[in-house]
Amino acid sequence: MKYLLVMGLVLVVFWVWRNKREAERDAAAPRAPAPPQRETAVTEMVACDVCGVHLPKSEALIGGRGIYCSDAHRRQAGG
Ligand SMILES: [Zn+2]
């Protein structure tokens, strides 16, 4: 009977320890995916209509017919 009590106590301690570890892991998990989401929100990427290269929207040239990576491609497209 005494051994049953000790075994029960060990099981309870193990269960509490496991739950605590899972809670700590869950608390740490939402922080990991946050930085990439913030980066994409800051720099919006666009593709050049001529060569298809991706560049930040702030560096892109916006012509009459589309978005271009350089003045040469803007002229090439006639925009
Ligand atoms: Zn281009």
PDB file of the backbone (N, CA, C, O) and the ligand in Angstrom, with CONECT records:
HET     ZN  A 101       1
ATOM      1  N   MET A   1       0.838  -1.216   0.000  1.00  0.00           N
ATOM      2  CA  MET A   1       0.000   0.000   0.000  1.00  0.00           C
ATOM      3  C   MET A   1       0.865   1.254   0.000  1.00  0.00           C
ATOM      4  O   MET A   1       0.531   2.242  -0.653  1.00  0.00           O
ATOM      5  N   LYS A   2       1.979   1.215   0.734  1.00  0.00           N
ATOM      6  CA  LYS A   2       2.878   2.367   0.818  1.00  0.00           C
ATOM      7  C   LYS A   2       3.541   2.641  -0.540  1.00  0.00           C
ATOM      8  O   LYS A   2       3.740   3.789  -0.939  1.00  0.00           O
ATOM      9  N   TYR A   3       3.875   1.539  -1.237  1.00  0.00           N
ATOM     10  CA  TYR A   3       4.529   1.702  -2.542  1.00  0.00           C
ATOM     11  C   TYR A   3       3.579   2.317  -3.570  1.00  0.00           C
ATOM     12  O   TYR A   3       3.995   3.085  -4.437  1.00  0.00           O
ATOM     13  N   LEU A   4       2.305   1.969  -3.460  1.00  0.00           N
ATOM     14  CA  LEU A   4       1.292   2.519  -4.358  1.00  0.00           C
ATOM     15  C   LEU A   4       1.204   4.029  -4.189  1.00  0.00           C
ATOM     16  O   LEU A   4       1.052   4.764  -5.164  1.00  0.00           O
ATOM     17  N   LEU A   5       1.299   4.483  -2.951  1.00  0.00           N
ATOM     18  CA  LEU A   5       1.231   5.914  -2.635  1.00  0.00           C
ATOM     19  C   LEU A   5       2.446   6.643  -3.216  1.00  0.00           C
ATOM     20  O   LEU A   5       2.324   7.728  -3.785  1.00  0.00           O
ATOM     21  N   VAL A   6       3.630   6.018  -3.059  1.00  0.00           N
ATOM     22  CA  VAL A   6       4.875   6.624  -3.582  1.00  0.00           C
ATOM     23  C   VAL A   6       4.822   6.682  -5.109  1.00  0.00           C
ATOM     24  O   VAL A   6       5.213   7.682  -5.710  1.00  0.00           O
ATOM     25  N   MET A   7       4.334   5.600  -5.735  1.00  0.00           N
ATOM     26  CA  MET A   7       4.222   5.582  -7.189  1.00  0.00           C
ATOM     27  C   MET A   7       3.262   6.656  -7.685  1.00  0.00           C
ATOM     28  O   MET A   7       3.521   7.316  -8.692  1.00  0.00           O
ATOM     29  N   GLY A   8       2.144   6.828  -6.966  1.00  0.00           N
ATOM     30  CA  GLY A   8       1.166   7.869  -7.314  1.00  0.00           C
ATOM     31  C   GLY A   8       1.781   9.246  -7.211  1.00  0.00           C
ATOM     32  O   GLY A   8       1.554  10.104  -8.064  1.00  0.00           O
ATOM     33  N   LEU A   9       2.564   9.454  -6.161  1.00  0.00           N
ATOM     34  CA  LEU A   9       3.225  10.744  -5.950  1.00  0.00           C
ATOM     35  C   LEU A   9       4.223  11.023  -7.085  1.00  0.00           C
ATOM     36  O   LEU A   9       4.299  12.142  -7.593  1.00  0.00           O
ATOM     37  N   VAL A  10       4.981  10.001  -7.471  1.00  0.00           N
ATOM     38  CA  VAL A  10       5.958  10.156  -8.560  1.00  0.00           C
ATOM     39  C   VAL A  10       5.236  10.504  -9.865  1.00  0.00           C
ATOM     40  O   VAL A  10       5.695  11.355 -10.627  1.00  0.00           O
ATOM     41  N   LEU A  11       4.111   9.841 -10.113  1.00  0.00           N
ATOM     42  CA  LEU A  11       3.339  10.120 -11.331  1.00  0.00           C
ATOM     43  C   LEU A  11       2.821  11.550 -11.342  1.00  0.00           C
ATOM     44  O   LEU A  11       2.857  12.218 -12.376  1.00  0.00           O
ATOM     45  N   VAL A  12       2.340  12.021 -10.198  1.00  0.00           N
ATOM     46  CA  VAL A  12       1.811  13.389 -10.099  1.00  0.00           C
ATOM     47  C   VAL A  12       2.936  14.400 -10.340  1.00  0.00           C
ATOM     48  O   VAL A  12       2.757  15.378 -11.065  1.00  0.00           O
ATOM     49  N   VAL A  13       4.093  14.153  -9.726  1.00  0.00           N
ATOM     50  CA  VAL A  13       5.237  15.062  -9.893  1.00  0.00           C
ATOM     51  C   VAL A  13       5.658  15.091 -11.365  1.00  0.00           C
ATOM     52  O   VAL A  13       5.941  16.160 -11.907  1.00  0.00           O
ATOM     53  N   PHE A  14       5.701  13.918 -12.015  1.00  0.00           N
ATOM     54  CA  PHE A  14       6.084  13.840 -13.416  1.00  0.00           C
ATOM     55  C   PHE A  14       5.076  14.588 -14.301  1.00  0.00           C
ATOM     56  O   PHE A  14       5.455  15.290 -15.238  1.00  0.00           O
ATOM     57  N   TRP A  15       3.783  14.421 -13.980  1.00  0.00           N
ATOM     58  CA  TRP A  15       2.715  15.072 -14.766  1.00  0.00           C
ATOM     59  C   TRP A  15       2.799  16.595 -14.665  1.00  0.00           C
ATOM     60  O   TRP A  15       2.643  17.312 -15.654  1.00  0.00           O
ATOM     61  N   VAL A  16       3.054  17.076 -13.414  1.00  0.00           N
ATOM     62  CA  VAL A  16       3.167  18.529 -13.195  1.00  0.00           C
ATOM     63  C   VAL A  16       4.388  19.076 -13.932  1.00  0.00           C
ATOM     64  O   VAL A  16       4.328  20.140 -14.549  1.00  0.00           O
ATOM     65  N   TRP A  17       5.515  18.322 -13.858  1.00  0.00           N
ATOM     66  CA  TRP A  17       6.761  18.759 -14.512  1.00  0.00           C
ATOM     67  C   TRP A  17       6.583  18.833 -16.033  1.00  0.00           C
ATOM     68  O   TRP A  17       7.058  19.765 -16.683  1.00  0.00           O
ATOM     69  N   ARG A  18       5.875  17.813 -16.593  1.00  0.00           N
ATOM     70  CA  ARG A  18       5.649  17.781 -18.037  1.00  0.00           C
ATOM     71  C   ARG A  18       4.747  18.931 -18.477  1.00  0.00           C
ATOM     72  O   ARG A  18       5.004  19.560 -19.504  1.00  0.00           O
ATOM     73  N   ASN A  19       3.699  19.207 -17.715  1.00  0.00           N
ATOM     74  CA  ASN A  19       2.781  20.305 -18.052  1.00  0.00           C
ATOM     75  C   ASN A  19       3.491  21.656 -18.009  1.00  0.00           C
ATOM     76  O   ASN A  19       3.243  22.528 -18.843  1.00  0.00           O
ATOM     77  N   LYS A  20       4.371  21.816 -17.035  1.00  0.00           N
ATOM     78  CA  LYS A  20       5.108  23.069 -16.887  1.00  0.00           C
ATOM     79  C   LYS A  20       6.032  23.274 -18.084  1.00  0.00           C
ATOM     80  O   LYS A  20       6.158  24.384 -18.602  1.00  0.00           O
ATOM     81  N   ARG A  21       6.679  22.181 -18.518  1.00  0.00           N
ATOM     82  CA  ARG A  21       7.581  22.272 -19.663  1.00  0.00           C
ATOM     83  C   ARG A  21       6.823  22.628 -20.939  1.00  0.00           C
ATOM     84  O   ARG A  21       7.300  23.425 -21.747  1.00  0.00           O
ATOM     85  N   GLU A  22       5.632  22.032 -21.119  1.00  0.00           N
ATOM     86  CA  GLU A  22       4.814  22.329 -22.304  1.00  0.00           C
ATOM     87  C   GLU A  22       4.315  23.767 -22.280  1.00  0.00           C
ATOM     88  O   GLU A  22       4.239  24.419 -23.321  1.00  0.00           O
ATOM     89  N   ALA A  23       3.976  24.258 -21.096  1.00  0.00           N
ATOM     90  CA  ALA A  23       3.499  25.633 -20.955  1.00  0.00           C
ATOM     91  C   ALA A  23       4.610  26.617 -21.305  1.00  0.00           C
ATOM     92  O   ALA A  23       4.367  27.643 -21.939  1.00  0.00           O
ATOM     93  N   GLU A  24       5.845  26.288 -20.878  1.00  0.00           N
ATOM     94  CA  GLU A  24       6.983  27.157 -21.188  1.00  0.00           C
ATOM     95  C   GLU A  24       7.269  27.162 -22.683  1.00  0.00           C
ATOM     96  O   GLU A  24       7.614  28.196 -23.257  1.00  0.00           O
ATOM     97  N   ARG A  25       7.121  25.982 -23.315  1.00  0.00           N
ATOM     98  CA  ARG A  25       7.363  25.882 -24.752  1.00  0.00           C
ATOM     99  C   ARG A  25       6.294  26.663 -25.521  1.00  0.00           C
ATOM    100  O   ARG A  25       6.611  27.337 -26.501  1.00  0.00           O
ATOM    101  N   ASP A  26       5.029  26.579 -25.086  1.00  0.00           N
ATOM    102  CA  ASP A  26       3.937  27.307 -25.745  1.00  0.00           C
ATOM    103  C   ASP A  26       4.110  28.816 -25.586  1.00  0.00           C
ATOM    104  O   ASP A  26       3.778  29.582 -26.491  1.00  0.00           O
ATOM    105  N   ALA A  27       4.630  29.238 -24.438  1.00  0.00           N
ATOM    106  CA  ALA A  27       4.826  30.665 -24.199  1.00  0.00           C
ATOM    107  C   ALA A  27       5.941  31.216 -25.085  1.00  0.00           C
ATOM    108  O   ALA A  27       5.905  32.378 -25.489  1.00  0.00           O
ATOM    109  N   ALA A  28       6.937  30.369 -25.385  1.00  0.00           N
ATOM    110  CA  ALA A  28       8.071  30.812 -26.201  1.00  0.00           C
ATOM    111  C   ALA A  28       7.751  30.729 -27.691  1.00  0.00           C
ATOM    112  O   ALA A  28       8.343  31.463 -28.483  1.00  0.00           O
ATOM    113  N   ALA A  29       6.840  29.865 -28.087  1.00  0.00           N
ATOM    114  CA  ALA A  29       6.563  29.621 -29.504  1.00  0.00           C
ATOM    115  C   ALA A  29       6.034  30.842 -30.268  1.00  0.00           C
ATOM    116  O   ALA A  29       6.538  31.113 -31.359  1.00  0.00           O
ATOM    117  N   PRO A  30       5.042  31.598 -29.756  1.00  0.00           N
ATOM    118  CA  PRO A  30       4.508  32.693 -30.584  1.00  0.00           C
ATOM    119  C   PRO A  30       5.522  33.788 -30.901  1.00  0.00           C
ATOM    120  O   PRO A  30       5.319  34.572 -31.828  1.00  0.00           O
ATOM    121  N   ARG A  31       6.615  33.845 -30.133  1.00  0.00           N
ATOM    122  CA  ARG A  31       7.611  34.894 -30.383  1.00  0.00           C
ATOM    123  C   ARG A  31       8.447  34.596 -31.624  1.00  0.00           C
ATOM    124  O   ARG A  31       8.925  35.524 -32.275  1.00  0.00           O
ATOM    125  N   ALA A  32       8.632  33.322 -31.965  1.00  0.00           N
ATOM    126  CA  ALA A  32       9.502  32.947 -33.080  1.00  0.00           C
ATOM    127  C   ALA A  32       8.994  33.433 -34.448  1.00  0.00           C
ATOM    128  O   ALA A  32       9.788  34.015 -35.187  1.00  0.00           O
ATOM    129  N   PRO A  33       7.733  33.234 -34.830  1.00  0.00           N
ATOM    130  CA  PRO A  33       7.333  33.641 -36.187  1.00  0.00           C
ATOM    131  C   PRO A  33       7.118  35.149 -36.341  1.00  0.00           C
ATOM    132  O   PRO A  33       6.889  35.612 -37.458  1.00  0.00           O
ATOM    133  N   ALA A  34       7.182  35.910 -35.286  1.00  0.00           N
ATOM    134  CA  ALA A  34       6.878  37.342 -35.348  1.00  0.00           C
ATOM    135  C   ALA A  34       7.861  38.154 -36.208  1.00  0.00           C
ATOM    136  O   ALA A  34       7.403  38.955 -37.023  1.00  0.00           O
ATOM    137  N   PRO A  35       9.188  37.991 -36.071  1.00  0.00           N
ATOM    138  CA  PRO A  35      10.100  38.847 -36.846  1.00  0.00           C
ATOM    139  C   PRO A  35       9.915  38.782 -38.362  1.00  0.00           C
ATOM    140  O   PRO A  35       9.939  39.842 -38.987  1.00  0.00           O
ATOM    141  N   PRO A  36       9.731  37.608 -39.012  1.00  0.00           N
ATOM    142  CA  PRO A  36       9.548  37.622 -40.459  1.00  0.00           C
ATOM    143  C   PRO A  36       8.301  38.377 -40.890  1.00  0.00           C
ATOM    144  O   PRO A  36       8.311  39.044 -41.924  1.00  0.00           O
ATOM    145  N   GLN A  37       7.211  38.281 -40.100  1.00  0.00           N
ATOM    146  CA  GLN A  37       5.978  38.996 -40.448  1.00  0.00           C
ATOM    147  C   GLN A  37       6.217  40.501 -40.420  1.00  0.00           C
ATOM    148  O   GLN A  37       5.708  41.238 -41.265  1.00  0.00           O
ATOM    149  N   ARG A  38       7.000  40.949 -39.436  1.00  0.00           N
ATOM    150  CA  ARG A  38       7.271  42.376 -39.325  1.00  0.00           C
ATOM    151  C   ARG A  38       8.112  42.853 -40.511  1.00  0.00           C
ATOM    152  O   ARG A  38       7.885  43.949 -41.023  1.00  0.00           O
ATOM    153  N   GLU A  39       9.086  42.038 -40.956  1.00  0.00           N
ATOM    154  CA  GLU A  39       9.958  42.418 -42.070  1.00  0.00           C
ATOM    155  C   GLU A  39       9.175  42.610 -43.362  1.00  0.00           C
ATOM    156  O   GLU A  39       9.406  43.578 -44.086  1.00  0.00           O
ATOM    157  N   THR A  40       8.243  41.694 -43.660  1.00  0.00           N
ATOM    158  CA  THR A  40       7.476  41.793 -44.897  1.00  0.00           C
ATOM    159  C   THR A  40       6.560  43.003 -44.867  1.00  0.00           C
ATOM    160  O   THR A  40       6.245  43.570 -45.913  1.00  0.00           O
ATOM    161  N   ALA A  41       6.132  43.403 -43.684  1.00  0.00           N
ATOM    162  CA  ALA A  41       5.243  44.559 -43.575  1.00  0.00           C
ATOM    163  C   ALA A  41       6.013  45.850 -43.844  1.00  0.00           C
ATOM    164  O   ALA A  41       5.455  46.816 -44.364  1.00  0.00           O
ATOM    165  N   VAL A  42       7.312  45.861 -43.484  1.00  0.00           N
ATOM    166  CA  VAL A  42       8.120  47.070 -43.631  1.00  0.00           C
ATOM    167  C   VAL A  42       8.505  47.285 -45.091  1.00  0.00           C
ATOM    168  O   VAL A  42       8.322  48.380 -45.622  1.00  0.00           O
ATOM    169  N   THR A  43       9.044  46.237 -45.755  1.00  0.00           N
ATOM    170  CA  THR A  43       9.473  46.387 -47.145  1.00  0.00           C
ATOM    171  C   THR A  43       8.580  45.561 -48.061  1.00  0.00           C
ATOM    172  O   THR A  43       8.650  44.332 -48.075  1.00  0.00           O
ATOM    173  N   GLU A  44       7.741  46.252 -48.824  1.00  0.00           N
ATOM    174  CA  GLU A  44       6.879  45.573 -49.779  1.00  0.00           C
ATOM    175  C   GLU A  44       7.681  45.343 -51.050  1.00  0.00           C
ATOM    176  O   GLU A  44       8.267  46.279 -51.594  1.00  0.00           O
ATOM    177  N   MET A  45       7.713  44.084 -51.533  1.00  0.00           N
ATOM    178  CA  MET A  45       8.497  43.750 -52.712  1.00  0.00           C
ATOM    179  C   MET A  45       7.615  43.768 -53.960  1.00  0.00           C
ATOM    180  O   MET A  45       6.465  43.331 -53.944  1.00  0.00           O
ATOM    181  N   VAL A  46       8.198  44.291 -55.044  1.00  0.00           N
ATOM    182  CA  VAL A  46       7.488  44.301 -56.326  1.00  0.00           C
ATOM    183  C   VAL A  46       8.409  43.691 -57.385  1.00  0.00           C
ATOM    184  O   VAL A  46       9.625  43.648 -57.194  1.00  0.00           O
ATOM    185  N   ALA A  47       7.847  43.224 -58.485  1.00  0.00           N
ATOM    186  CA  ALA A  47       8.625  42.613 -59.562  1.00  0.00           C
ATOM    187  C   ALA A  47       8.673  43.547 -60.767  1.00  0.00           C
ATOM    188  O   ALA A  47       7.679  44.183 -61.119  1.00  0.00           O
ATOM    189  N   CYS A  48       9.847  43.617 -61.390  1.00  0.00           N
ATOM    190  CA  CYS A  48      10.007  44.407 -62.610  1.00  0.00           C
ATOM    191  C   CYS A  48       9.203  43.758 -63.739  1.00  0.00           C
ATOM    192  O   CYS A  48       9.232  42.539 -63.906  1.00  0.00           O
ATOM    193  N   ASP A  49       8.490  44.575 -64.509  1.00  0.00           N
ATOM    194  CA  ASP A  49       7.654  44.036 -65.580  1.00  0.00           C
ATOM    195  C   ASP A  49       8.482  43.540 -66.760  1.00  0.00           C
ATOM    196  O   ASP A  49       7.968  42.781 -67.581  1.00  0.00           O
ATOM    197  N   VAL A  50       9.749  43.945 -66.873  1.00  0.00           N
ATOM    198  CA  VAL A  50      10.587  43.540 -68.000  1.00  0.00           C
ATOM    199  C   VAL A  50      11.398  42.289 -67.649  1.00  0.00           C
ATOM    200  O   VAL A  50      11.293  41.274 -68.337  1.00  0.00           O
ATOM    201  N   CYS A  51      12.212  42.356 -66.578  1.00  0.00           N
ATOM    202  CA  CYS A  51      13.093  41.235 -66.250  1.00  0.00           C
ATOM    203  C   CYS A  51      12.581  40.385 -65.090  1.00  0.00           C
ATOM    204  O   CYS A  51      13.098  39.294 -64.849  1.00  0.00           O
ATOM    205  N   GLY A  52      11.580  40.867 -64.376  1.00  0.00           N
ATOM    206  CA  GLY A  52      10.992  40.075 -63.301  1.00  0.00           C
ATOM    207  C   GLY A  52      11.759  40.084 -61.999  1.00  0.00           C
ATOM    208  O   GLY A  52      11.409  39.351 -61.073  1.00  0.00           O
ATOM    209  N   VAL A  53      12.797  40.895 -61.905  1.00  0.00           N
ATOM    210  CA  VAL A  53      13.588  40.948 -60.680  1.00  0.00           C
ATOM    211  C   VAL A  53      12.756  41.598 -59.565  1.00  0.00           C
ATOM    212  O   VAL A  53      12.002  42.542 -59.799  1.00  0.00           O
ATOM    213  N   HIS A  54      12.917  41.064 -58.351  1.00  0.00           N
ATOM    214  CA  HIS A  54      12.165  41.602 -57.215  1.00  0.00           C
ATOM    215  C   HIS A  54      12.992  42.666 -56.496  1.00  0.00           C
ATOM    216  O   HIS A  54      14.182  42.478 -56.244  1.00  0.00           O
ATOM    217  N   LEU A  55      12.346  43.778 -56.173  1.00  0.00           N
ATOM    218  CA  LEU A  55      13.027  44.858 -55.474  1.00  0.00           C
ATOM    219  C   LEU A  55      12.033  45.571 -54.561  1.00  0.00           C
ATOM    220  O   LEU A  55      10.822  45.489 -54.768  1.00  0.00           O
ATOM    221  N   PRO A  56      12.554  46.277 -53.542  1.00  0.00           N
ATOM    222  CA  PRO A  56      11.631  47.008 -52.655  1.00  0.00           C
ATOM    223  C   PRO A  56      10.855  48.060 -53.439  1.00  0.00           C
ATOM    224  O   PRO A  56      11.384  48.686 -54.357  1.00  0.00           O
ATOM    225  N   LYS A  57       9.596  48.242 -53.064  1.00  0.00           N
ATOM    226  CA  LYS A  57       8.726  49.184 -53.785  1.00  0.00           C
ATOM    227  C   LYS A  57       9.290  50.601 -53.746  1.00  0.00           C
ATOM    228  O   LYS A  57       9.086  51.383 -54.675  1.00  0.00           O
ATOM    229  N   SER A  58      10.012  50.931 -52.647  1.00  0.00           N
ATOM    230  CA  SER A  58      10.573  52.279 -52.520  1.00  0.00           C
ATOM    231  C   SER A  58      11.672  52.535 -53.550  1.00  0.00           C
ATOM    232  O   SER A  58      11.941  53.688 -53.888  1.00  0.00           O
ATOM    233  N   GLU A  59      12.327  51.447 -54.065  1.00  0.00           N
ATOM    234  CA  GLU A  59      13.407  51.597 -55.043  1.00  0.00           C
ATOM    235  C   GLU A  59      12.924  51.383 -56.473  1.00  0.00           C
ATOM    236  O   GLU A  59      13.691  51.574 -57.416  1.00  0.00           O
ATOM    237  N   ALA A  60      11.672  50.993 -56.646  1.00  0.00           N
ATOM    238  CA  ALA A  60      11.165  50.685 -57.980  1.00  0.00           C
ATOM    239  C   ALA A  60      10.767  51.956 -58.716  1.00  0.00           C
ATOM    240  O   ALA A  60      10.394  52.959 -58.107  1.00  0.00           O
ATOM    241  N   LEU A  61      10.858  51.886 -60.069  1.00  0.00           N
ATOM    242  CA  LEU A  61      10.415  52.999 -60.911  1.00  0.00           C
ATOM    243  C   LEU A  61       9.019  52.668 -61.412  1.00  0.00           C
ATOM    244  O   LEU A  61       8.804  51.640 -62.054  1.00  0.00           O
ATOM    245  N   ILE A  62       8.088  53.534 -61.116  1.00  0.00           N
ATOM    246  CA  ILE A  62       6.706  53.287 -61.522  1.00  0.00           C
ATOM    247  C   ILE A  62       6.422  54.067 -62.794  1.00  0.00           C
ATOM    248  O   ILE A  62       6.372  55.297 -62.796  1.00  0.00           O
ATOM    249  N   GLY A  63       6.238  53.323 -63.874  1.00  0.00           N
ATOM    250  CA  GLY A  63       5.954  53.944 -65.162  1.00  0.00           C
ATOM    251  C   GLY A  63       4.467  53.918 -65.474  1.00  0.00           C
ATOM    252  O   GLY A  63       3.650  53.478 -64.665  1.00  0.00           O
ATOM    253  N   GLY A  64       4.137  54.396 -66.657  1.00  0.00           N
ATOM    254  CA  GLY A  64       2.736  54.448 -67.051  1.00  0.00           C
ATOM    255  C   GLY A  64       2.132  53.064 -67.277  1.00  0.00           C
ATOM    256  O   GLY A  64       0.923  52.885 -67.130  1.00  0.00           O
ATOM    257  N   ARG A  65       2.967  52.083 -67.634  1.00  0.00           N
ATOM    258  CA  ARG A  65       2.451  50.741 -67.949  1.00  0.00           C
ATOM    259  C   ARG A  65       2.834  49.692 -66.918  1.00  0.00           C
ATOM    260  O   ARG A  65       2.442  48.532 -67.054  1.00  0.00           O
ATOM    261  N   GLY A  66       3.589  50.065 -65.890  1.00  0.00           N
ATOM    262  CA  GLY A  66       3.953  49.059 -64.894  1.00  0.00           C
ATOM    263  C   GLY A  66       5.060  49.530 -63.975  1.00  0.00           C
ATOM    264  O   GLY A  66       5.347  50.723 -63.874  1.00  0.00           O
ATOM    265  N   ILE A  67       5.673  48.574 -63.311  1.00  0.00           N
ATOM    266  CA  ILE A  67       6.729  48.854 -62.348  1.00  0.00           C
ATOM    267  C   ILE A  67       8.024  48.266 -62.892  1.00  0.00           C
ATOM    268  O   ILE A  67       8.039  47.133 -63.374  1.00  0.00           O
ATOM    269  N   TYR A  68       9.125  49.040 -62.817  1.00  0.00           N
ATOM    270  CA  TYR A  68      10.394  48.616 -63.398  1.00  0.00           C
ATOM    271  C   TYR A  68      11.538  48.772 -62.406  1.00  0.00           C
ATOM    272  O   TYR A  68      11.462  49.561 -61.464  1.00  0.00           O
ATOM    273  N   CYS A  69      12.625  47.985 -62.643  1.00  0.00           N
ATOM    274  CA  CYS A  69      13.770  48.003 -61.743  1.00  0.00           C
ATOM    275  C   CYS A  69      14.716  49.141 -62.092  1.00  0.00           C
ATOM    276  O   CYS A  69      15.447  49.621 -61.226  1.00  0.00           O
ATOM    277  N   SER A  70      14.716  49.583 -63.353  1.00  0.00           N
ATOM    278  CA  SER A  70      15.636  50.638 -63.781  1.00  0.00           C
ATOM    279  C   SER A  70      14.992  51.487 -64.866  1.00  0.00           C
ATOM    280  O   SER A  70      13.976  51.118 -65.454  1.00  0.00           O
ATOM    281  N   ASP A  71      15.617  52.638 -65.115  1.00  0.00           N
ATOM    282  CA  ASP A  71      15.109  53.539 -66.154  1.00  0.00           C
ATOM    283  C   ASP A  71      15.219  52.888 -67.533  1.00  0.00           C
ATOM    284  O   ASP A  71      14.372  53.113 -68.397  1.00  0.00           O
ATOM    285  N   ALA A  72      16.268  52.077 -67.739  1.00  0.00           N
ATOM    286  CA  ALA A  72      16.444  51.394 -69.029  1.00  0.00           C
ATOM    287  C   ALA A  72      15.274  50.455 -69.321  1.00  0.00           C
ATOM    288  O   ALA A  72      14.784  50.394 -70.448  1.00  0.00           O
ATOM    289  N   HIS A  73      14.838  49.735 -68.306  1.00  0.00           N
ATOM    290  CA  HIS A  73      13.715  48.800 -68.513  1.00  0.00           C
ATOM    291  C   HIS A  73      12.399  49.558 -68.657  1.00  0.00           C
ATOM    292  O   HIS A  73      11.491  49.097 -69.350  1.00  0.00           O
ATOM    293  N   ARG A  74      12.292  50.704 -68.014  1.00  0.00           N
ATOM    294  CA  ARG A  74      11.079  51.529 -68.151  1.00  0.00           C
ATOM    295  C   ARG A  74      10.969  52.012 -69.602  1.00  0.00           C
ATOM    296  O   ARG A  74       9.895  51.988 -70.203  1.00  0.00           O
ATOM    297  N   ARG A  75      12.123  52.454 -70.151  1.00  0.00           N
ATOM    298  CA  ARG A  75      12.127  52.932 -71.537  1.00  0.00           C
ATOM    299  C   ARG A  75      11.904  51.788 -72.514  1.00  0.00           C
ATOM    300  O   ARG A  75      11.207  51.938 -73.518  1.00  0.00           O
ATOM    301  N   GLN A  76      12.526  50.604 -72.196  1.00  0.00           N
ATOM    302  CA  GLN A  76      12.383  49.411 -73.054  1.00  0.00           C
ATOM    303  C   GLN A  76      10.917  48.998 -73.183  1.00  0.00           C
ATOM    304  O   GLN A  76      10.472  48.563 -74.245  1.00  0.00           O
ATOM    305  N   ALA A  77      10.176  49.142 -72.082  1.00  0.00           N
ATOM    306  CA  ALA A  77       8.766  48.754 -72.080  1.00  0.00           C
ATOM    307  C   ALA A  77       7.874  49.862 -72.664  1.00  0.00           C
ATOM    308  O   ALA A  77       6.684  49.655 -72.903  1.00  0.00           O
ATOM    309  N   GLY A  78       8.461  51.019 -72.885  1.00  0.00           N
ATOM    310  CA  GLY A  78       7.693  52.111 -73.462  1.00  0.00           C
ATOM    311  C   GLY A  78       6.810  52.820 -72.451  1.00  0.00           C
ATOM    312  O   GLY A  78       5.885  53.548 -72.810  1.00  0.00           O
ATOM    313  N   GLY A  79       7.113  52.596 -71.185  1.00  0.00           N
ATOM    314  CA  GLY A  79       6.310  53.233 -70.145  1.00  0.00           C
ATOM    315  C   GLY A  79       7.067  54.399 -69.589  1.00  0.00           C
ATOM    316  O   GLY A  79       6.573  55.085 -68.694  1.00  0.00           O
TER     317      GLY A  79
HETATM  318 ZN    ZN A 101      14.085  45.037 -64.898  1.00  0.00          ZN2+
END
